[in-house]
Amino acid sequence: MIVLETERLYLRELVLEDVDALSLVLSDPESMKYYPDPYNREKVKSWIQRNIDNYRTYNHGLWAVVLKDGDIFIGDCGITMQNIDNEVLPEIGFHIIKDYWNKGYATEAANACKEYAFNVINYPAVYSYTSIHNIPSWAVAKKIGMQTYKEYERNGVKIIVHVAYNSNL
């Protein structure tokens, strides 16, 4: 099921058959260097199942990111409920397969998710959080209009949080 479209992409619900494609990013050590470990196949399947469950619970989650040109799966992006400094907040996250980095796809998908959060779900704000060292991720947050919200430490890692507010409310 297609959830939303941009000029070059469409985002659809993940399905368990996406495990091999999603493993290209979630099992890649370079792509996952800000996570404790890259994911094995079983963790990728659990990741997908958790998002399928989130679709039912929240009407959103991480969605498959697919290039319209060629119908190519390039990663995931979406809105998940995350514990950010002891508050459960809607967060925009993404993971793009390395071969598709630096082409604007993460920014395009994340911006579409921000608009979805504001115009469809009516969230008053959306957040993005990552290690202070994950400059590409917080650069995407800035590109989609997010501002630095706060920094805190979690498990010995300095975390930076960005926020965008819904101007429609």
N, C-alpha and C positions, 0 to 999 in steps of 0.2 A: 504494500500500500504506500503510495507516494504521499508524503506529509507536506512537503513544500518544495518549491523550485526557485532557482536563481537563473541568471543568464546562462551559466555553463554547467550547472549541477542540478541534480534532484536528490532530495533526502527521503528515504523510505524506512519503514520499520525493519530492524534487523530480524533475521530468521536463523535458525540453527544451521541451515545450509551455508551460511556465510562464514563458518568457522575457518576454513582454509584461507579465504581472502582476508579476513580480519587478523588472522595469525601473522600475515605479512608485516603488520605494524606492531601488534601487541607482543609478538615473540622476538622482535628485533632489538638487540641490546642497545643500539644507538638511539632508536626511537623511544625506548623505555628507560633511558638513563636517569630520569628523575623519579622513577618508581623503585621500590625495593629490589625487584627482579623482573626480567622479561617473563611473559606468561607462557606456560606450556599449553598444549591443545585443550586439556581439561579445564584450565582456568579461562581460556578464551570461550569455551562453551558455557561455562558458568557466567561469564561476563555478558554474553548474549542473552542467556536466560534471565538474568537479573534485569536487563533492559526490557525484555518482553513483559516481565512482571510489572515493571515501572509504567509501561504503556497502559496497563489495566488500572493501576493504582493512581497515577498522576496525570494520565493522558499525555505523557511525554517521557523521554529518556534519551539515550544516545541513539541516533539513527544512522543507517548506512549512508555514506556520501558516495554518489555515483556520477561520473562524468557523463553528460548527455551525449557527447560525441564519442561513440563507440560503446556506450553502456558499460563503462569500466568502473568497478568498485575501487575506491581510493582511500577509504578509511571510515571513521565515524565522527559524528558531531551532534550535539544536542544539549538538552537541558536535564540535569539530574539534581536531585535534592542531596545536598552535601552538608556535613557537619563542618562548619567553618568557625573556628574559635568558639566552640560550644553553642553555636546557633545553627539550626537547620535552615539552609537558604537555597534558592534555585541558582544553580551554577551552570555556566556554559563551558563545555569541555569539548575537546577534539583530539583525534589521533589521525594523522595523515601518513600514508605509506611514503617512505623516503624518496622514491622516484618522482613523487609529485610535490615535494617541498619547493618553496620559493617561487610558486606560480600564482599565489594569491588565493588558492582554494580554501585554505583554513580561514582566512579573513572573510571570504565570500560566504562560506557556510555558517561561520559564527555570527556574522551580521544578520543573516536570514533567521537564525535561531533567536537572536535578540529581538528582532521584529515580531517573531512568532510569540515570544514570551510576553511582549507588551500588547500586541494587537489581537491575539487569539486567547491566550490564557489570562491576560490582564494582570500580570505580576507588577507590583509597584517598582520593583528593582530586580536586576539580575547581577550575578557576581561571577568573577573568575578568580581562581586562586592557584598558585603554583609556587615552587621553590624560587627563591630570589635569584637563583642562578639560571633559571629557565627563561632566558631573555627572549627567545623566539615566541614563547607562549604569551608572555606579558606584552610583547610588541603587538601581537594580534589583538589583545584586549584594548590597547590604546588606539589601534587603527579602527576599531568598531565603536569608538567614542567613550570607552570606559575611562574612569579616573581612578587614581590610587585611592584606596579606601583606608587600608591599614596594613601593618605588618605584625606578625606574631611568630612565636617559635612553637614548633610541634615536633616532638621526638628528636630534638637537637637540630632541626632544620629550620632556617628562617623562611617564612612563608610571606608572600606578598599577595594582597587581595585587591582586586579592582571592582568597581561597581559602575553600572549605568542605571539611571532612573527613568521611569516611564513618564514622559512629558504629557501623555494623554490623560493622566489622572489628576 
